[in-house]
Amino acid sequence: MVFGQIVIGPPGSGKTTYCNGMSQFLSLIGRKVAVVNLDPANDALPYECAVNIEELIKLEVVMAECSLGPNGGLLHCMEYLEKNIDWLEAKLKPLSKDHYFLFDFPGQVELFFNHDSTKKVLTKLTKSLNLRLTAVQLIDSVLCTDPGNYVSALLLSLSTMLHMELPHINVLSKIDLIGNYGKLAFGLDFYTDVQDLSYLQNYLNQDPRSVKYRKLTGELCSVVEDYGLVSFTTLDIQDKESVGELVKLIDKSNGYIFAGIDASVVEYSKISVRQTDWEYNRYPLALNILNHFAAVQEKYMKDEDTED
């Protein structure tokens, strides 16, 4: 089996920086990593790229030849990749013997919650290369400072999870900068655990701009709560402890912790909950989720950054 991550999220959420930092971290703990750039608009890569979609198709060429804008051009590129999936399979197959994959995708969110080409590409790769992938969706933590934007992030996360049908982890990225963004209406754990959203609705009702959308906001929040799927973890890509915590979640979600193990179902369940003997365990991690997010809030946020 081959393991990896597909890195997705809106523009500016930190996908390319994530791939650069994550590839370095995984290399430090002994994994051979291949970063696959599938963003035809990403022409300034800070990492060494094992496979680059620009060898197959370039966004600027598509825009010029097809008279398309950036959004239409990206959709066309993904559809073209789907039709030429043999090219990507041929590039990945030699690497699949001993590499861990990081797929860096475009930031156009339509590709992940209502357009089928990306999903079909990943489905074909999963079958042909026996891939075990986790979708890591980055959401800029600045969205937590505005209740309306946070609700939008919840809807995007839920829609993507339902559409992609992959093990999925939502990440509040750039958590180290959250103290610079402004005050949060609630504690950080409210946003990571997606707690009772009625409190958020009450807060939104105090904003004159949101009053006219009160009923719509309530219904949207109800949809998110009824599914009960969305939650977030946090990430400071420059902090080893933060990255290590995320890697553990990813490895449990895609089954990497079971790789090479011949065990019974009971033994598998024991493995899934125990501490894994990884080198980065020398960095002390939180004892539980509540303590973890309390520590994150204390580390990155000042007391005045949350309201009473």
N, C-alpha and C positions, 0 to 999 in steps of 0.2 A: 504493500500500500504506500501511496505517496501523500504527504500532508502539506497543508499550506493555508494561506489566508487570502481572501479577496478584500481589498481595502477600498471602501467607498465612502461617500459623504459629499455634502454640498461644496461648491467652490470656496476655497479659503479655510476649510476645516483642518487642513494640515496633513493631507494624504501623502504627498511626496516626502515631506519631512518625516512623517511616520515611517514610511518604507525605508528611508535612509537610516533612521535611528534604530528601528527594529532589526534591520539586516545586520547592523553592527553588533547589537546585543546578542542576537542568536549566534553569530559567528564567535563571539566571546565565550559562549557556553558550549561550543563544540559542534554546532550544526553547520552543514554546508548549505548556503542560501543562494537561491537564484531569484533575482528581482525581475519581474516581467512587466514592462511598461505597455499598457494597453490604452493609454491616453494619447491620441494622435495630435493633440494640441500641446503636449508637454515637451517642449524642445530644450529645456534647461534642467537636465537631470543631475542631482547632486550625488547620485549613487552609480555604481557600476552596473550596467544593464545587461542581463543575460539574453533577453529577447526584447526587441523593440518593434512595436507595431508600425513605426514610421518606415521600416524596411518594406512593409506591404502597402501602406497607404498613408498619405499625409493630408491633414485637415485643410491646409491652405490650398492644396491642389484641388481637392473636392469642392471647396467653396468657389474657386475660380471657374472650374470646368462645368459645374452643375448650377451655378448661380444661386448658391445657398448661403444662408447666414451661419454663424457658429453653431447654433443649436441644431438646425437641420443638417449641417455638415457632420456633426458628431453622430447623429442617428444613422446617416448614410454610411459612415465609417464602420459602425458596429454591425450593420446589416451586411456590409461587404466582408467583414471578418467572419460572420456566420457562414457566408457562402464559400469562403476560402478557409474553412476550419482545418483543412488538411495541412495548410502552411504552418499554422500554429502547433498542431500536433507533431509535425516533423521537427519543429524547433524544440519542443518540450520533451520529446521522448528520450533523447540521449541524457538529459538532465534528470529525468524522473528516477533513475536508478539509485541516486544517493543525495538528491538535493531536496531542500524544503523550499516551497514556492511562496513568493509574495507577489500578488497581482495588483498593480497600481492602475486603478480605473479612472476614467474621466469624472468630473464633478457634476455632470448633468444628471439631476436626480430622476428625470423621466426614464432613464435607462434601467432603473432598478425598481420602480413601483408600477409602471404600466406598459413599458416597451418590452417585447419578448426576445429580442436578439441576444442581449447579454445573458439572459437566463438559458437560452438554447445553447449558446456557446459553452457555458459552464456545465450544462447537463451532458453535452457530448464529450467534453474533456474528462468529466467524472467517470463516464463509462469506459472511454477508450484508454485512459491512463490509470484507472483505479484510484482517482484522487479522493481525498478526504479533506474538504474545505470548510472553513469557518468564515462567515461574512463579518468583517469588523467595520462597523459604520461609525465614522467620526462626526460628532456634532460639536461645533464651537461652543465652549462653555459660556461665551458672552450672551447666548440666547436665554440663559437662565435669568438674566437681569431684567428681562421684559416678559411679563406673563403671556402676552399674546404670541410672541416669538417662541416661547417655550411650548405652548400648545401646538404650534405649527411643527416644532421639532418632534413632538410626540406622535403626531399624525404621520409625518414622514417616516419615522422609525417603524411604526406599526404597519404602514402600507408596504414598506420595503420587506419587512419580515414575512408578511403574508405572500407577497409576490415571489420572492426569491426562493423560499422553501429550503433554506439552508440553516445549519446551526448558526446562530446570530448573536453578536455581542455589540451593544450600543455603548459608545464611549464619549464622555464629555472631554474633549481635547483641550489643550492649552490651559489646563486647570491652574498652572503656575501663574497665569495672568489674570485670573478671575478677580483678584483684589483690585485690579486697575480698571475694571469695567463699570463699577458702581455697586450700589447696595442690592442685596438679595432680599426679597420679601420674606423668605423663610430660611431655615437652616439648610445646609447642603444636602443632608439626607432626604429632605422632602423632594428634591429634584432627582436624586439618584434612585430612590425607591419608588417614585411616582406614587406618593401617598394620596390621601383623600383630596381629590381635585376640587371639591366644593369650596375649600379654603381659597384656592386659586381663583375660582369664579367670583367669590366675594371681593377679592382684591381687585379683580378686573372691573367689577361693577362700580368701583370708586373712580374709575377713569371715565370722564365724559365721552371720550372717543369710542369707548367700548360698550356703552350702555345700549346702543341700538342693535348690537350683536349679541346681547345677553342670552337669548334663547338658543341661538346657533352655537355659541360657545359651550353652553350647558350640554347640548346634544353631542357635540364633538368630544367633550370630556367623558361623557357617559359611554361612548363607543370605546374609547381607550380603556376605561375601567372595566367594561364588560369583557373585553378580550383578556385583560390581565396579563399581557405578554411583555409589555415594555418596562424596562428598567435600565439604569445606566451604571457604568463604572467610570472612574476618572483616570486621567493620564497626564503626566508630565513626561514627555518623551526624553527629556534630558536627565531624568532621575532613575537610577537603576532599580530602586525598590518599586517605583511605580510601574515601570516596564515589566519587571519580574512578576508582579501581581497579575498583570494583564496576560502575560504569557501562560501562566498557570490556568487561567480561565479558558483561554483558547485551546490549550492542549487537552483539557477535559472535554471541551465541547466537540472537537473533531476526532477524539480518540487517540491522539498521539501518545498519551501516557500508557496506552495498552499495546503499543507497537512492539512486535517481537515476543509477546507474552502468550504462552499457551496455558490457559487457566480456565477454571470452571466459572460459572456465572457468579457464584458466591465470592470467589477470589477476586473477580473483576470488580465487584461492588466494594470490596475492601480497598482495592487499589485506588478506586476513584475518589475516596474520601481521605486517604492518608497523605501526609506530607511526602512529596517526591524528593529524592536525593539529588537535587540539582546544585550546581556550583553556586548559583546566586542565592541559595538559601542562607548563605552567610549574612545576607542583608536581612535584618529583622523585619518580618511582615506582621500585619495586624492579626490579633488573635481572633477577631470576628469582624463581620461587616460593619456593625455600628461603630466599633472602636476605630476601624479603618477610616471611615468617612469623617469621624470626629477629628482624627489626626490630620486628615487632608485639610479640613476646614481651619484647624488651628495653624497649620503650616503656611497656608496660602492666603488666608483671609484675616483681616483685622476685625476686631469686635464691632466696629461701626459699619462693617460691610453687610451686616444682616440687621433687619429691623425687628423690633420686639413684637 
